[in-house]
Amino acid sequence: MADSDFPHSLYVKSIRHAPFLSTPLYHSSHPFPPAFPLRYLNVLNVPLPTPRLAAILARSLSVDKELSPFVQRSFSVAPDAAEVLVIDYKASTARMLRVAVNGCMESLNLVLEVCEELDQDALQESMEL
C-alpha cells in the first residue's frame, strides 16, 4: 500500500522517515495517525545478579504488548554486560512515557518477586558470588 493510499499520508511519511524509529508507528489498524512524533525517549539499565535472570526478565516482559499506539518499547540484554537488562521506551508525550514506564516498573517488580519465590537457582547463584 502506497503512502498516498492513506488518508493522512503526510503523517505517515514523517513518521516513517523519523531517524530514531526502527518501525513505523502508524498502522492501518489504528483509526487515526499520531498527533506527535515519538520525541520522548527513556532508556532504563537494570543491573541484575546474573545474565540468566536478565534473559528471563527480558523474555517475560516482552510478551505483553504496549497498550498505546503512541508508545514503543523494547527489551534486550546489554551486549557488553550480560547481567544488565536494557528497556528502551519512546513516546509521543512526557505523560505517555511516564505512565508506560510506571507500568513497566510494576511488571518488573512482579517478575522479580516470582523469580525470588520460584527460581531458587537464579538467586542462589547470586548469593554464592
Secondary structure as the mmCIF struct_conf table of DSSP 4:
data_model
#
loop_
_struct_conf.conf_type_id
_struct_conf.id
_struct_conf.beg_label_comp_id
_struct_conf.beg_label_asym_id
_struct_conf.beg_label_seq_id
_struct_conf.end_label_comp_id
_struct_conf.end_label_asym_id
_struct_conf.end_label_seq_id
HELX_RH_3T_P HELX_RH_3T_P1 ASP A 3 ASP A 5
BEND BEND1 PHE A 6 PHE A 6
TURN_TY1_P TURN_TY1_P1 PRO A 7 HIS A 8
HELX_RH_AL_P HELX_RH_AL_P1 SER A 9 ARG A 16
TURN_TY1_P TURN_TY1_P2 HIS A 17 HIS A 17
TURN_TY1_P TURN_TY1_P3 PRO A 19 PHE A 20
BEND BEND2 SER A 22 THR A 23
BEND BEND3 LEU A 25 LEU A 25
TURN_TY1_P TURN_TY1_P4 SER A 28 SER A 29
BEND BEND4 HIS A 30 PHE A 32
BEND BEND5 ALA A 35 PHE A 36
STRN STRN1 TYR A 40 PRO A 47
BEND BEND6 PRO A 49 PRO A 49
HELX_RH_AL_P HELX_RH_AL_P2 PRO A 51 LEU A 61
TURN_TY1_P TURN_TY1_P5 SER A 62 SER A 62
BEND BEND7 VAL A 63 ASP A 64
HELX_LH_PP_P HELX_LH_PP_P1 LYS A 65 GLU A 66
BEND BEND8 LEU A 67 LEU A 67
TURN_TY1_P TURN_TY1_P6 PRO A 69 PHE A 70
STRN STRN2 VAL A 71 VAL A 77
BEND BEND9 PRO A 79 ASP A 80
TURN_TY1_P TURN_TY1_P7 ALA A 82 GLU A 83
STRN STRN3 VAL A 84 ALA A 91
BEND BEND10 SER A 92 THR A 93
HELX_RH_AL_P HELX_RH_AL_P3 ALA A 94 LEU A 118
HELX_RH_AL_P HELX_RH_AL_P4 GLN A 120 GLU A 128
#
